[in-house]
Amino acid sequence: MPENAESRPEPRIGIYAGTFDPITKGHLHIIKRASKLVDHLIVAVANNQKKGPLFSIEERLDMARTDIANLPDKHCPITVETFETLLISYARAKNATCLFRGLRAVSDFEFEFQMTGMNAKLAPDIETVFLMASDKWQFVSSSFIKEICSLDGDISEFVTPSVETRLLKKFKS
């Protein structure tokens, strides 16, 4: 065992979870910022068929992995995984110390506030960290992007070129 191994703190593991259907530049901005705050960040893609995603779980994982691999200025290792359980159960299994949640508007806060309260009851040792979306990304959502794309609007400002290509293929078929 290396000297001082016992005194080293456990790595701080954070989780940023979402459906990412598809991943947006707003998500990537939160990921970059969250990577400054932990030693390892897990981007957890929810496999929730109840939400009726446009993209399969495999497609969403691939888009997230591709975009994150190309993301400049990452401050820690970032892995992309899927989960099908309660987020707090997944976080506990991964030894996470915190959950990151992006907030775009006051309307996001009400839902997130309730979820944070419940998570605190289930796992008081796991913190929730809210990151406000920057002005540029406050009104960007995967739902809006899909709607704009389905109506032949320009989405290039909101998603990476690889995601734009996949969206265009979905709506052209």
C-alpha positions as CSV (number, residue, x, y, z in Angstrom):
1,M,0.0,0.0,0.0
2,P,1.5,3.4,-0.9
3,E,2.4,5.8,1.8
4,N,-0.5,8.0,2.8
5,A,-3.0,5.8,1.0
6,E,-5.1,5.6,4.2
7,S,-5.3,9.4,4.4
8,R,-6.4,10.0,0.8
9,P,-10.0,10.9,0.6
10,E,-12.4,8.8,-1.4
11,P,-12.9,10.2,-4.9
12,R,-15.8,12.6,-5.3
13,I,-18.2,11.0,-7.8
14,G,-21.0,13.0,-9.3
15,I,-23.9,11.9,-11.4
16,Y,-25.7,14.0,-14.0
17,A,-28.7,12.1,-15.1
18,G,-31.3,12.7,-17.8
19,T,-33.1,11.2,-20.7
20,F,-30.8,13.1,-23.2
21,D,-33.3,12.5,-26.1
22,P,-31.2,14.0,-27.6
23,I,-28.3,15.5,-25.7
24,T,-28.0,19.3,-26.3
25,K,-25.4,22.0,-26.1
26,G,-27.1,23.1,-22.9
27,H,-26.5,19.6,-21.4
28,L,-22.9,19.7,-22.5
29,H,-22.4,23.1,-20.8
30,I,-23.7,21.6,-17.5
31,I,-21.5,18.6,-18.0
32,K,-18.4,20.7,-18.5
33,R,-19.2,22.8,-15.4
34,A,-20.0,19.8,-13.2
35,S,-16.7,18.2,-14.2
36,K,-14.9,21.0,-12.3
37,L,-16.6,20.0,-9.1
38,V,-15.9,16.2,-8.8
39,D,-13.1,13.7,-9.4
40,H,-15.2,11.6,-11.7
41,L,-18.5,12.4,-13.4
42,I,-21.0,9.9,-14.6
43,V,-23.5,11.0,-17.2
44,A,-26.4,8.6,-16.5
45,V,-28.8,8.1,-19.4
46,A,-32.2,7.0,-18.1
47,N,-33.7,4.0,-19.9
48,N,-37.3,5.0,-19.2
49,Q,-39.6,3.8,-22.0
50,K,-42.6,5.5,-20.3
51,K,-41.3,8.8,-21.6
52,G,-41.5,7.5,-25.2
53,P,-38.1,8.6,-26.4
54,L,-37.4,9.3,-30.0
55,F,-34.0,7.7,-29.9
56,S,-33.3,4.2,-28.5
57,I,-31.1,3.9,-25.4
58,E,-28.2,2.7,-27.6
59,E,-28.6,5.8,-29.8
60,R,-28.8,8.1,-26.8
61,L,-25.7,6.5,-25.2
62,D,-23.8,6.8,-28.5
63,M,-24.7,10.5,-29.0
64,A,-23.7,11.4,-25.4
65,R,-20.4,9.4,-25.6
66,T,-19.5,11.1,-29.0
67,D,-20.4,14.6,-27.8
68,I,-18.6,14.2,-24.5
69,A,-15.5,12.7,-26.2
70,N,-15.3,15.9,-28.3
71,L,-16.0,18.2,-25.4
72,P,-13.0,20.6,-24.7
73,D,-11.9,21.5,-21.2
74,K,-13.1,18.5,-19.3
75,H,-11.8,18.7,-15.8
76,C,-12.2,15.0,-14.7
77,P,-12.9,11.6,-16.3
78,I,-16.4,11.4,-17.6
79,T,-18.2,8.1,-18.3
80,V,-21.6,7.6,-19.9
81,E,-23.8,4.8,-18.6
82,T,-27.5,3.8,-18.5
83,F,-29.7,3.1,-15.6
84,E,-33.2,1.8,-15.1
85,T,-33.6,2.1,-11.3
86,L,-34.4,5.0,-9.0
87,L,-31.7,7.6,-9.6
88,I,-30.9,7.7,-5.8
89,S,-30.5,3.9,-5.8
90,Y,-28.2,4.1,-8.8
91,A,-26.2,6.9,-7.2
92,R,-25.8,4.8,-4.0
93,A,-24.6,1.8,-6.0
94,K,-22.0,4.0,-7.8
95,N,-20.8,5.5,-4.4
96,A,-21.8,9.0,-5.7
97,T,-21.4,11.9,-3.4
98,C,-23.7,14.2,-5.3
99,L,-26.3,14.5,-8.1
100,F,-26.1,17.4,-10.5
101,R,-29.3,19.0,-11.8
102,G,-29.5,21.7,-14.3
103,L,-32.1,24.5,-13.8
104,R,-33.3,26.6,-16.8
105,A,-36.2,28.4,-15.2
106,V,-38.2,28.8,-12.1
107,S,-40.6,26.1,-13.5
108,D,-37.8,23.6,-13.3
109,F,-37.1,24.4,-9.7
110,E,-40.5,23.4,-8.3
111,F,-40.1,19.8,-9.6
112,E,-36.4,19.6,-8.7
113,F,-37.1,21.0,-5.2
114,Q,-39.6,18.2,-4.5
115,M,-37.3,15.5,-6.0
116,T,-34.4,16.8,-3.9
117,G,-36.5,16.6,-0.7
118,M,-37.5,13.0,-1.5
119,N,-33.9,12.0,-2.3
120,A,-32.7,13.6,0.9
121,K,-35.1,11.3,2.8
122,L,-33.9,8.2,0.9
123,A,-30.2,9.0,0.9
124,P,-29.2,12.0,3.2
125,D,-25.5,11.4,2.5
126,I,-25.9,12.3,-1.3
127,E,-26.1,16.0,-2.0
128,T,-28.0,17.6,-4.9
129,V,-26.1,20.4,-6.6
130,F,-28.1,22.7,-8.8
131,L,-26.4,24.4,-11.7
132,M,-28.2,27.3,-13.4
133,A,-28.2,27.2,-17.1
134,S,-26.3,30.1,-18.7
135,D,-28.5,32.7,-20.4
136,K,-27.6,31.2,-23.8
137,W,-29.1,27.8,-22.9
138,Q,-32.0,28.8,-20.6
139,F,-34.7,28.1,-23.2
140,V,-33.2,25.0,-24.9
141,S,-34.9,21.7,-24.3
142,S,-34.7,18.4,-26.1
143,S,-38.5,18.6,-26.6
144,F,-38.3,22.0,-28.2
145,I,-35.4,20.9,-30.4
146,K,-37.3,17.9,-31.7
147,E,-40.4,20.0,-32.4
148,I,-38.3,22.6,-34.3
149,C,-36.5,19.9,-36.3
150,S,-39.8,18.1,-37.1
151,L,-41.1,21.4,-38.6
152,D,-37.9,21.9,-40.7
153,G,-36.4,24.6,-38.4
154,D,-32.7,25.2,-37.9
155,I,-31.4,23.4,-34.8
156,S,-27.7,23.9,-35.5
157,E,-27.3,26.4,-32.7
158,F,-28.7,24.0,-30.0
159,V,-27.1,20.6,-30.8
160,T,-23.7,19.3,-32.2
161,P,-23.5,18.5,-35.9
162,S,-23.6,14.7,-35.1
163,V,-26.8,15.0,-33.2
164,E,-28.3,17.3,-35.8
165,T,-27.6,14.7,-38.5
166,R,-29.3,12.0,-36.4
167,L,-32.3,14.2,-35.8
168,L,-32.6,15.1,-39.5
169,K,-32.5,11.4,-40.4
170,K,-35.3,10.6,-37.8
171,F,-37.6,13.3,-39.2
172,K,-36.8,12.6,-42.9
173,S,-37.8,8.9,-42.7
